[in-house]
């Protein structure tokens, strides 16, 4: 995990901020936050929006601007913006200006605010936790303190809904697929699951018509991805029982 992300993850309460809590920040357009960054992760919606804006396909955007790898902990296929040059600059940065400002990734639009999933309340025993968006204020080395904002105002400024259906669908699908893949890796070597991961990249990030509405396509693709990992898990179970594999000690 990137050191900056690791610091935020390990000290999340320190950086937490409420939806209507004020913070001071004004972007000066210096481009500094677009350099020396290797942690700009793209969601399927980000890739779709960039592809539509550029008149390209999602696959083209990933190939030309992205780096795809399997998350060390999540085991989920992750796509990040691939920085370039000695300054590790974003490929969409020209001078000090973002060339895709109108459709920039949500993580960039939110900066210096970050969005995380928080448990709404401690669940009772046997119940699944209910998640809601939570927010953090990231430490910055750019911008000025000349303007006061609230997180709610910041979201509205960039057209990001507080009740973001995609954000919840995205994280729900990611957690489900991650959990299932980690279970599969208890009995199948990770390398043997690479073909599955390649299909997941296709389903989750690539298989979209940019001339259509995004969210219905994502929900359909996410359901297909979840069914794919489910089918693999369920088809593996009879084999494990028959062969004495899995958690059975064979006695």
Phi and psi in degrees as a GROMACS rama.xvg file:
@    title "Ramachandran Plot"
@    xaxis  label "Phi"
@    yaxis  label "Psi"
@TYPE xy
-54.1981  140.066  UNK-2
-59.1641  -37.6887  UNK-3
-65.5528  -43.8777  UNK-4
-65.9126  -37.6716  UNK-5
-62.3778  -42.7607  UNK-6
-61.4365  -43.8373  UNK-7
-65.0562  -43.5354  UNK-8
-65.0969  -37.9326  UNK-9
-79.8621  -15.8541  UNK-10
-129.577  40.5091  UNK-11
-62.7607  -34.379  UNK-12
-67.4378  -31.6295  UNK-13
-64.1347  -34.5571  UNK-14
-100.979  0.236865  UNK-15
-63.6011  144.111  UNK-16
-144.015  142.084  UNK-17
-79.5519  161.629  UNK-18
-59.6734  -36.0707  UNK-19
-109.677  19.547  UNK-20
-87.5822  134.745  UNK-21
-78.3642  151.728  UNK-22
-146.964  156.822  UNK-23
-106.104  121.934  UNK-24
-168.57  137.95  UNK-25
-141.225  124.58  UNK-26
-69.6329  133.733  UNK-27
-103.007  4.28616  UNK-28
65.8992  32.7427  UNK-29
-82.7193  -17.4992  UNK-30
77.9566  4.58971  UNK-31
-66.0187  -35.7652  UNK-32
-73.1975  -5.51146  UNK-33
-99.3901  6.90539  UNK-34
-123.881  158.397  UNK-35
52.9185  39.1522  UNK-36
-126.274  127.903  UNK-37
-124.279  18.3335  UNK-38
-123.005  22.3094  UNK-39
-87.0175  95.3069  UNK-40
-84.8262  139.379  UNK-41
-105.15  134.929  UNK-42
-88.6398  171.555  UNK-43
-60.3393  -36.0902  UNK-44
-66.9502  -39.329  UNK-45
-59.4642  -48.4411  UNK-46
-64.2006  -41.7421  UNK-47
-59.0402  -47.6423  UNK-48
-64.604  -42.1446  UNK-49
-65.431  -44.0452  UNK-50
-60.7975  -43.8167  UNK-51
-64.1477  -42.6915  UNK-52
-64.4526  -39.9708  UNK-53
-86.4555  -8.13668  UNK-54
70.4491  31.2128  UNK-55
-116.212  177.842  UNK-56
-93.8103  157.568  UNK-57
-56.2547  -37.5784  UNK-58
-63.2093  -39.6084  UNK-59
-62.0817  -43.4352  UNK-60
-62.4477  -44.0884  UNK-61
-63.9077  -45.2507  UNK-62
-64.1196  -43.0411  UNK-63
-83.7563  -33.1514  UNK-64
-121.51  -6.95285  UNK-65
-114.511  168.301  UNK-66
-133.027  120.921  UNK-67
-106.266  132.645  UNK-68
-152.868  169.116  UNK-69
-95.6784  125.837  UNK-70
-58.3483  131.562  UNK-71
-60.7337  -41.1445  UNK-72
-95.1905  -42.1536  UNK-73
-76.3018  -27.2239  UNK-74
61.0003  19.7826  UNK-75
-102.467  140.693  UNK-76
-66.028  125.462  UNK-77
-117.129  139.907  UNK-78
-122.23  127.165  UNK-79
-121.275  159.32  UNK-80
-68.8664  130.113  UNK-81
-85.8842  108.427  UNK-82
-68.481  159.841  UNK-83
-130.65  152.209  UNK-84
77.0497  179.073  UNK-85
-67.2073  -25.5202  UNK-86
-87.1919  0.367669  UNK-87
48.9511  52.4776  UNK-88
-85.7454  150.158  UNK-89
-62.083  136.752  UNK-90
-66.0562  -14.761  UNK-91
-92.7339  2.04396  UNK-92
-89.9891  122.404  UNK-93
-121.229  112.302  UNK-94
67.0272  -115.611  UNK-95
-116.588  15.2208  UNK-96
-118.153  141.222  UNK-97
-81.4124  125.688  UNK-98
-80.0422  -7.09605  UNK-99
-125.174  35.9973  UNK-100
-52.2875  -39.9438  UNK-101
-66.4855  -20.9802  UNK-102
-134.577  29.0664  UNK-103
-58.0725  150.903  UNK-104
-53.0251  146.319  UNK-105
-58.5492  -37.3842  UNK-106
-61.4397  -31.8359  UNK-107
-76.9024  -43.0534  UNK-108
-62.2792  -36.5311  UNK-109
-71.8315  -29.2318  UNK-110
-50.6894  132.697  UNK-111
-90.3576  8.02203  UNK-112
-80.1558  142.22  UNK-113
-122.041  153.006  UNK-114
-118.335  134.758  UNK-115
-135.384  166.798  UNK-116
-92.697  132.289  UNK-117
-122.848  146.836  UNK-118
-75.4313  126.358  UNK-119
-61.7274  -46.3578  UNK-120
-157.233  156.576  UNK-121
-63.1519  120.604  UNK-122
-73.3151  154.936  UNK-123
-72.4785  160.81  UNK-124
-57.8985  130.653  UNK-125
88.6224  -9.02943  UNK-126
-96.6401  148.853  UNK-127
-80.083  139.957  UNK-128
-68.2286  149.277  UNK-129
-102.854  128.818  UNK-130
-104.169  148.375  UNK-131
-136.879  157.836  UNK-132
-66.8926  139.03  UNK-133
-123.357  167.023  UNK-134
-133.926  149.352  UNK-135
-130.135  154.262  UNK-136
-108.079  111.964  UNK-137
-78.5049  144.605  UNK-138
-66.0146  140.937  UNK-139
-128.286  157.627  UNK-140
-119.44  17.4916  UNK-141
-140.199  179.91  UNK-142
74.946  -178.657  UNK-143
-129.918  171.437  UNK-144
-105.009  28.852  UNK-145
-85.7749  -6.0088  UNK-146
-133.059  135.682  UNK-147
-99.0611  131.781  UNK-148
-130.784  163.151  UNK-149
-110.731  161.301  UNK-150
-60.1009  -40.4462  UNK-151
-59.9122  -45.8284  UNK-152
-63.2942  -37.898  UNK-153
-64.122  -42.4653  UNK-154
-62.8831  -45.6274  UNK-155
-62.4075  -38.3889  UNK-156
-57.8486  -35.8845  UNK-157
-104.884  13.5803  UNK-158
67.6295  29.1266  UNK-159
-100.6  115.677  UNK-160
-69.0145  142.725  UNK-161
-63.5073  -46.1972  UNK-162
-90.9374  82.2488  UNK-163
-94.9153  100.53  UNK-164
-60.3891  -42.4981  UNK-165
-61.237  -43.4279  UNK-166
-57.1247  -41.7056  UNK-167
-72.0846  -40.9811  UNK-168
-63.2539  -41.4582  UNK-169
-61.5649  -49.9979  UNK-170
-69.6704  -34.767  UNK-171
-62.9199  -45.0347  UNK-172
-65.5364  -42.1696  UNK-173
-63.102  -44.6448  UNK-174
-64.9639  -40.6702  UNK-175
-63.7927  -49.0881  UNK-176
-66.3986  -40.8221  UNK-177
-60.3812  -46.5586  UNK-178
-60.4016  -43.012  UNK-179
-67.5334  -42.0932  UNK-180
-65.9888  -40.3183  UNK-181
-61.8781  -35.9189  UNK-182
-66.0893  -42.2669  UNK-183
-62.4178  -37.4198  UNK-184
-71.3398  -8.51253  UNK-185
-69.5233  -22.3147  UNK-186
-126.829  -14.6018  UNK-187
-120.41  131.566  UNK-188
-59.1461  143.633  UNK-189
-56.1336  -38.1869  UNK-190
-62.9214  -33.1173  UNK-191
-70.9479  -16.1012  UNK-192
-94.3105  2.52541  UNK-193
-59.5704  -41.0306  UNK-194
-59.0678  -37.1401  UNK-195
-63.6298  -44.1097  UNK-196
-62.0071  -38.2123  UNK-197
-63.8333  -39.4351  UNK-198
-67.7577  -37.7253  UNK-199
-63.056  -39.5598  UNK-200
-59.636  -45.0637  UNK-201
-59.9678  -46.7161  UNK-202
-69.0837  -45.0623  UNK-203
-80.9015  -38.4956  UNK-204
-111.201  -25.4281  UNK-205
-106.837  -40.3819  UNK-206
-78.2543  74.1351  UNK-207
-138.282  147.594  UNK-208
-101.224  110.21  UNK-209
-69.4882  -7.75781  UNK-210
-84.2916  -7.95025  UNK-211
-108.365  178.895  UNK-212
-75.4733  139.364  UNK-213
-73.461  -52.5923  UNK-214
-57.7352  -46.7015  UNK-215
-59.0871  -36.5718  UNK-216
-66.3214  -41.5295  UNK-217
-63.4496  -46.4454  UNK-218
-59.1106  -42.4096  UNK-219
-63.1479  -45.5257  UNK-220
-67.1043  -38.4037  UNK-221
-65.1904  -39.8483  UNK-222
-64.3432  -38.6881  UNK-223
-65.4163  -38.4119  UNK-224
-66.5899  -42.6192  UNK-225
-65.177  -39.303  UNK-226
-65.0908  -37.5579  UNK-227
-60.5169  -49.3511  UNK-228
-70.6412  -32.5468  UNK-229
-62.9851  -46.9633  UNK-230
-60.6259  -39.8528  UNK-231
-66.0136  -42.2413  UNK-232
-64.3081  -44.229  UNK-233
-70.449  -35.15  UNK-234
-73.6567  -24.1385  UNK-235
-77.9728  -31.4591  UNK-236
-57.7171  -48.9737  UNK-237
-59.7338  -36.757  UNK-238
-63.3595  -41.7277  UNK-239
-66.6796  -39.8035  UNK-240
-65.0177  -43.1572  UNK-241
-67.7619  -36.2738  UNK-242
-91.0785  -6.23008  UNK-243
78.1538  21.6944  UNK-244
-85.2629  -166.252  UNK-245
75.3036  -140.622  UNK-246
-86.6212  -8.53446  UNK-247
-70.5427  131.284  UNK-248
-85.2631  1.40168  UNK-249
82.7054  0.964326  UNK-250
